[in-house]
C-alpha cells in the first residue's frame, strides 16, 4: 500500500513537469471569447503565449498541480491498487471499477486544485509582465475565493469534475491493463520501457477522449466570474448557452493540445510508477530472498 502511494507521488511530479504547458494552452482555448478570439488554434496559442508572456507564461499556475497532482496521483494509485486487491480478481471489469473508484475519491482534492490552476492560468492573459496580480500564487487564489464565495466557491465545478473523473479513470486503468497485457510487458523484457511509455500514453488519450466535452464545461464553470461577470447558472445552463452560441464544436475546443499533452504526461506517469514499483519490489525480493519474477504484471499496481 505504501509503495502504491509513493509511486503515485513520483509519477505525478513527472507528469506535471512534462504536461503543464499543454494544459495552459488547453484552458486558454476552452474559455476564450468566441466573438473576440485571441488564438487561432493550438500552435498559435503556444506561439502567442511565449511571445507575449515568455516561456514562463506556459507554466502559470503550476504550483497548484505540482502540489495537488503529486498527492492526487498518490491517492489514485493507492486507492486503485487497494480496490483491485479488495475485488479479488484482476479482470478488465475490476480494473475499470477500481479506476472509477480512484477517480471519484480524488475529486475532493482535484476540483479546488483545478479551480486555482484555471484562475492562475487566465491571470494576465497577453501580458509579458503582469500589471496587476489578483492572486500571488495558487494558495492565495484559493484563500481569496474562499473569503469571497465560501466553501461553495472553492468547490465550483465539483459535480462536473465528478462526472468527468469517475468514468475517465475507469477507462484510464482499463486501457493500460489491456495494452500492457497485449504488448507483453514483463520485467525481463529489454523493450519494457518503450512498451510502458506507449501503453501509458495511449491510456491518457483514451481517458481524455471518453469525457472531454465534460472537461470543457468544467473549465467554463470554473473560469466563470473572472472579471466580475457571471454567465452560467449551472451545468445544464452552461451546456445550453455554449451550444447555442458556438455550436457542437465548442465541446472539442482545446482537444488537440489536450491529446498532445495526454500522451507524454501519462507515458511519463505510468512508466515512472511501474518502473518504481518494479525496482522497489525487486529490492524487497532480494532482501527476503524470495524466488520468482520481480513483478508478474506491471498493470496490476
RODO-2510 file (C-alpha; in nm, 4 decimals, decimal comma):
residues 301
     n   res          X          Y          Z
     1     x     0,0000     0,0000     0,0000
     2     x     0,2786     0,2428     0,0925
     3     x     0,4587     0,1642    -0,2338
     4     x     0,1430     0,2421    -0,4357
     5     x     0,1153     0,5857    -0,2742
     6     x     0,4862     0,6652    -0,3050
     7     x     0,4971     0,5525    -0,6684
     8     x     0,1982     0,7757    -0,7421
     9     x     0,3805     1,0759    -0,5930
    10     x     0,6868     1,0232    -0,8115
    11     x     0,4807     0,9595    -1,1236
    12     x     0,2597     1,2614    -1,0592
    13     x     0,5542     1,5010    -1,0324
    14     x     0,6993     1,3688    -1,3593
    15     x     0,3656     1,4112    -1,5355
    16     x     0,3155     1,7711    -1,4198
    17     x     0,6574     1,8873    -1,5410
    18     x     0,6003     1,7361    -1,8847
    19     x     0,2404     1,8392    -1,9392
    20     x     0,1637     2,1738    -1,7757
    21     x     0,2403     2,3932    -2,0819
    22     x    -0,0119     2,1920    -2,2855
    23     x    -0,2682     2,2309    -2,0092
    24     x    -0,2262     2,6093    -2,0091
    25     x    -0,2941     2,6156    -2,3829
    26     x    -0,5968     2,3891    -2,3404
    27     x    -0,7541     2,6142    -2,0768
    28     x    -0,6879     2,9337    -2,2762
    29     x    -0,8565     2,7817    -2,5838
    30     x    -1,1513     2,6453    -2,3884
    31     x    -1,2508     2,9708    -2,2236
    32     x    -1,1593     3,2363    -2,4821
    33     x    -1,4336     3,4616    -2,6159
    34     x    -1,5640     3,3248    -2,9460
    35     x    -1,6522     3,6761    -3,0689
    36     x    -1,3033     3,8126    -2,9972
    37     x    -1,0716     3,5094    -3,0036
    38     x    -0,7109     3,5673    -2,9054
    39     x    -0,5849     3,2400    -3,0529
    40     x    -0,6468     3,0727    -3,3896
    41     x    -0,5522     2,7265    -3,2708
    42     x    -0,3193     2,5179    -3,0560
    43     x     0,0129     2,6131    -3,2124
    44     x    -0,0835     2,9785    -3,2492
    45     x    -0,1734     2,9785    -2,8796
    46     x     0,1690     2,8350    -2,7909
    47     x     0,3461     3,0972    -3,0035
    48     x     0,1369     3,3862    -2,8697
    49     x     0,1864     3,2965    -2,5043
    50     x     0,5636     3,2635    -2,5468
    51     x     0,5819     3,5895    -2,7463
    52     x     0,3614     3,7946    -2,5142
    53     x     0,4276     3,6347    -2,1749
    54     x     0,7602     3,4492    -2,2230
    55     x     0,8058     3,0747    -2,1807
    56     x     0,7182     3,1129    -1,8145
    57     x     0,3663     3,2028    -1,9250
    58     x     0,3166     2,8382    -2,0178
    59     x     0,3904     2,7417    -1,6582
    60     x     0,1457     2,9802    -1,4939
    61     x    -0,0443     2,8044    -1,2176
    62     x     0,1970     2,5101    -1,1979
    63     x     0,2175     2,5414    -0,8190
    64     x    -0,1348     2,4101    -0,7721
    65     x    -0,0994     2,0910    -0,9811
    66     x     0,2555     2,0289    -0,8585
    67     x     0,1307     2,0280    -0,5004
    68     x    -0,2055     1,8721    -0,5785
    69     x    -0,1348     1,6246    -0,8584
    70     x     0,1567     1,4710    -0,6746
    71     x    -0,0749     1,3884    -0,3857
    72     x    -0,3670     1,3091    -0,6191
    73     x    -0,1612     1,0520    -0,8081
    74     x    -0,0519     0,9017    -0,4786
    75     x    -0,4199     0,8794    -0,3811
    76     x    -0,5307     0,7472    -0,7213
    77     x    -0,2708     0,4716    -0,7482
    78     x    -0,3115     0,3844    -0,3810
    79     x    -0,6929     0,3595    -0,3990
    80     x    -0,6837     0,1781    -0,7332
    81     x    -0,4337    -0,0786    -0,6083
    82     x    -0,6191    -0,1431    -0,2834
    83     x    -0,9621    -0,1544    -0,4509
    84     x    -0,8330    -0,4028    -0,7060
    85     x    -0,6974    -0,6223    -0,4297
    86     x    -1,0284    -0,5946    -0,2407
    87     x    -1,2226    -0,7014    -0,5514
    88     x    -1,0106    -1,0169    -0,5616
    89     x    -0,9626    -1,0951    -0,9293
    90     x    -0,7591    -0,8880    -1,1725
    91     x    -1,0164    -0,8716    -1,4538
    92     x    -1,0903    -0,5938    -1,7063
    93     x    -1,4169    -0,5123    -1,5270
    94     x    -1,2426    -0,4895    -1,1905
    95     x    -0,9718    -0,2690    -1,3423
    96     x    -1,2452    -0,0327    -1,4632
    97     x    -1,4260    -0,0356    -1,1273
    98     x    -1,1061     0,0178    -0,9288
    99     x    -1,0044     0,3042    -1,1564
   100     x    -1,3504     0,4634    -1,1311
   101     x    -1,3387     0,4427    -0,7507
   102     x    -0,9998     0,6135    -0,7505
   103     x    -1,1248     0,8834    -0,9871
   104     x    -1,4306     0,9562    -0,7743
   105     x    -1,2396     0,9859    -0,4452
   106     x    -0,9691     1,2200    -0,5764
   107     x    -1,2299     1,4769    -0,6907
   108     x    -1,2262     1,6218    -0,3384
   109     x    -0,8705     1,7455    -0,4000
   110     x    -0,8800     1,7726    -0,7775
   111     x    -1,1676     2,0234    -0,8017
   112     x    -1,0214     2,3042    -0,5820
   113     x    -0,6771     2,2409    -0,7307
   114     x    -0,8042     2,2803    -1,0875
   115     x    -1,0061     2,5874    -0,9907
   116     x    -0,6895     2,7586    -0,8648
   117     x    -0,4929     2,6389    -1,1678
   118     x    -0,7546     2,7723    -1,4100
   119     x    -0,7748     3,1129    -1,2409
   120     x    -0,3939     3,1428    -1,2330
   121     x    -0,3639     3,0392    -1,5999
   122     x    -0,6098     3,3088    -1,7053
   123     x    -0,4451     3,5799    -1,4948
   124     x    -0,2603     3,8371    -1,7045
   125     x    -0,3560     3,6866    -2,0405
   126     x    -0,1478     3,8552    -2,3111
   127     x     0,0793     4,0431    -2,0693
   128     x     0,4569     3,9879    -2,0697
   129     x     0,4799     4,1352    -1,7210
   130     x     0,1669     4,1315    -1,5081
   131     x     0,0467     4,4855    -1,4426
   132     x    -0,1800     4,3724    -1,1638
   133     x    -0,1926     4,0370    -0,9851
   134     x    -0,5210     3,9268    -0,8364
   135     x    -0,3521     3,6180    -0,6948
   136     x     0,0075     3,5792    -0,5767
   137     x     0,0016     3,2006    -0,6044
   138     x    -0,2363     2,9041    -0,6048
   139     x    -0,2835     2,9025    -0,2276
   140     x    -0,3523     3,2758    -0,2222
   141     x    -0,6046     3,2202    -0,5027
   142     x    -0,7987     2,9603    -0,3021
   143     x    -0,7899     3,1740     0,0140
   144     x    -0,9321     3,4758    -0,1700
   145     x    -1,2008     3,2678    -0,3398
   146     x    -1,2954     3,1188    -0,0030
   147     x    -1,3181     3,4609     0,1624
   148     x    -1,5365     3,5918    -0,1176
   149     x    -1,7525     3,2887    -0,2009
   150     x    -1,7102     3,0496     0,0898
   151     x    -1,6758     2,6706     0,0729
   152     x    -1,9097     2,6559    -0,2245
   153     x    -1,6782     2,8875    -0,4156
   154     x    -1,3659     2,6728    -0,3833
   155     x    -1,5706     2,3678    -0,4868
   156     x    -1,7042     2,5351    -0,8004
   157     x    -1,7310     2,2716    -1,0736
   158     x    -1,7332     1,9760    -0,8317
   159     x    -2,0260     1,7959    -0,9984
   160     x    -1,8794     1,8305    -1,3483
   161     x    -1,5396     1,7193    -1,2127
   162     x    -1,7010     1,4084    -1,0604
   163     x    -1,8853     1,3290    -1,3871
   164     x    -1,5577     1,3639    -1,5765
   165     x    -1,3206     1,1837    -1,3426
   166     x    -1,5208     0,8738    -1,2450
   167     x    -1,5554     0,7070    -1,5881
   168     x    -1,2356     0,8680    -1,7160
   169     x    -1,0137     0,6933    -1,4617
   170     x    -1,2006     0,3689    -1,5217
   171     x    -1,1031     0,3800    -1,8897
   172     x    -0,7552     0,5015    -1,7902
   173     x    -0,6626     0,1919    -1,5901
   174     x    -0,8590    -0,0458    -1,8131
   175     x    -0,6722     0,0714    -2,1233
   176     x    -0,3340     0,0482    -1,9506
   177     x    -0,4119    -0,3029    -1,8299
   178     x    -0,5213    -0,4180    -2,1767
   179     x    -0,2250    -0,2538    -2,3513
   180     x     0,0400    -0,3973    -2,1175
   181     x    -0,1113    -0,7450    -2,1457
   182     x    -0,1324    -0,7233    -2,5235
   183     x     0,2254    -0,5955    -2,5597
   184     x     0,3554    -0,8475    -2,3067
   185     x     0,5236    -0,6060    -2,0649
   186     x     0,7451    -0,8224    -1,8457
   187     x     1,0246    -0,7116    -1,6155
   188     x     1,2887    -0,9092    -1,8046
   189     x     1,1829    -0,7690    -2,1456
   190     x     1,4569    -0,5458    -2,2917
   191     x     1,1870    -0,3285    -2,4549
   192     x     0,9730    -0,2947    -2,1434
   193     x     1,0310     0,0824    -2,1046
   194     x     0,9132     0,1771    -2,4584
   195     x     0,6154    -0,0553    -2,4156
   196     x     0,5229     0,1031    -2,0831
   197     x     0,5592     0,4527    -2,2289
   198     x     0,3351     0,3664    -2,5238
   199     x     0,0778     0,1960    -2,3015
   200     x     0,0670     0,4899    -2,0625
   201     x     0,0390     0,7431    -2,3441
   202     x    -0,2495     0,5587    -2,5110
   203     x    -0,4242     0,5239    -2,1743
   204     x    -0,4160     0,9003    -2,1338
   205     x    -0,5581     0,9598    -2,4823
   206     x    -0,8459     0,7136    -2,4337
   207     x    -0,9181     0,8576    -2,0913
   208     x    -0,9471     1,2139    -2,2217
   209     x    -1,1489     1,1203    -2,5291
   210     x    -1,4036     0,9393    -2,3118
   211     x    -1,5135     1,2521    -2,1220
   212     x    -1,3622     1,5555    -2,2958
   213     x    -1,6866     1,7525    -2,3514
   214     x    -1,7445     1,7429    -1,9747
   215     x    -1,3985     1,8941    -1,9233
   216     x    -1,4898     2,1896    -2,1449
   217     x    -1,7974     2,2559    -1,9307
   218     x    -1,5936     2,2215    -1,6114
   219     x    -1,3332     2,4720    -1,7333
   220     x    -1,6035     2,7218    -1,8301
   221     x    -1,7779     2,6917    -1,4962
   222     x    -1,4524     2,7369    -1,3047
   223     x    -1,3491     3,0342    -1,5187
   224     x    -1,6952     3,1904    -1,4861
   225     x    -1,6913     3,5043    -1,2776
   226     x    -1,3350     3,6064    -1,3713
   227     x    -1,3590     3,9808    -1,4349
   228     x    -1,6743     4,0059    -1,2277
   229     x    -1,9143     3,8768    -1,4938
   230     x    -2,1082     3,5551    -1,4298
   231     x    -2,2587     3,3836    -1,7353
   232     x    -2,3782     3,0422    -1,6205
   233     x    -2,6245     2,9208    -1,3587
   234     x    -2,5060     2,5608    -1,3636
   235     x    -2,4015     2,2666    -1,5814
   236     x    -2,7143     2,2478    -1,7985
   237     x    -2,7235     2,6247    -1,8458
   238     x    -2,3558     2,6200    -1,9471
   239     x    -2,4173     2,3389    -2,1984
   240     x    -2,7209     2,5143    -2,3468
   241     x    -2,5586     2,8568    -2,3799
   242     x    -2,2278     2,7205    -2,5102
   243     x    -2,4007     2,5107    -2,7762
   244     x    -2,6390     2,7906    -2,8738
   245     x    -2,3586     3,0459    -2,9174
   246     x    -2,0814     2,8298    -3,0653
   247     x    -2,2324     2,5037    -3,1905
   248     x    -2,1179     2,1490    -3,1215
   249     x    -1,7534     2,2322    -3,1926
   250     x    -1,7336     2,4118    -2,8597
   251     x    -1,7220     2,0709    -2,6880
   252     x    -1,3991     1,9830    -2,8713
   253     x    -1,2247     2,3163    -2,8181
   254     x    -0,8687     2,2628    -2,6964
   255     x    -0,8812     1,8900    -2,7774
   256     x    -0,5648     1,8986    -2,9907
   257     x    -0,3498     2,0457    -2,7135
   258     x    -0,5099     1,8059    -2,4653
   259     x    -0,4203     1,4990    -2,6714
   260     x    -0,0708     1,6348    -2,7394
   261     x    -0,0353     1,6702    -2,3639
   262     x    -0,2074     1,3436    -2,2729
   263     x     0,0419     1,1131    -2,4420
   264     x     0,3724     1,2371    -2,2921
   265     x     0,2216     1,3143    -1,9499
   266     x     0,0638     0,9744    -1,8999
   267     x     0,3531     0,7945    -2,0658
   268     x     0,5840     0,9575    -1,8093
   269     x     0,3420     0,8990    -1,5205
   270     x     0,2616     0,5325    -1,5806
   271     x     0,6149     0,4344    -1,6832
   272     x     0,7603     0,6089    -1,3765
   273     x     0,5079     0,4434    -1,1439
   274     x     0,5546     0,0963    -1,2932
   275     x     0,9365     0,1105    -1,3062
   276     x     0,9430     0,2462    -0,9490
   277     x     0,7257    -0,0418    -0,8287
   278     x     0,9318    -0,2961    -1,0225
   279     x     1,2536    -0,1611    -0,8706
   280     x     1,1206    -0,1421    -0,5159
   281     x     0,9664    -0,4864    -0,5310
   282     x     1,2875    -0,6311    -0,6722
   283     x     1,4728    -0,4818    -0,3742
   284     x     1,2195    -0,6409    -0,1384
   285     x     1,2593    -0,9752    -0,3108
   286     x     1,6370    -0,9598    -0,2811
   287     x     1,6205    -0,8732     0,0879
   288     x     1,3716    -1,1503     0,1582
   289     x     1,5495    -1,3969    -0,0746
   290     x     1,2209    -1,4880    -0,2389
   291     x     1,2410    -1,6795    -0,5679
   292     x     1,0239    -1,5953    -0,8661
   293     x     0,9714    -1,2991    -1,1025
   294     x     1,0043    -0,9426    -0,9801
   295     x     0,6558    -0,8421    -1,0915
   296     x     0,4006    -1,0641    -1,2548
   297     x     0,2016    -0,7936    -1,4281
   298     x     0,3052    -0,4279    -1,4266
   299     x    -0,0552    -0,3224    -1,4850
   300     x    -0,1657    -0,4721    -1,1534
   301     x    -0,0436    -0,1815    -0,9456
***
